[in-house]
Amino acid sequence: MGLFKGSFTLLVGMGCGVYIAQNYNVPNVKKLFNTYVFLAKHIEETYRKPKKDDD
């Protein structure tokens, strides 16, 4: 019975996800993630301490 219960939950979740994606304005998560990674890299490079020359 565990297989059927798990499959049913998966199918209901997929169905709800498809319905929500088609009928509501859901943001593109991959695009948001890439934007935040770019911002984090930019901030890190801007405020990084300068390297010391030990030579």
HELIX and SHEET records of a PDB file:
HELIX    1   1 GLY A    2  ASN A   23  1                                  22    
HELIX    2   2 VAL A   29  THR A   46  1                                  18    
END                                                                             
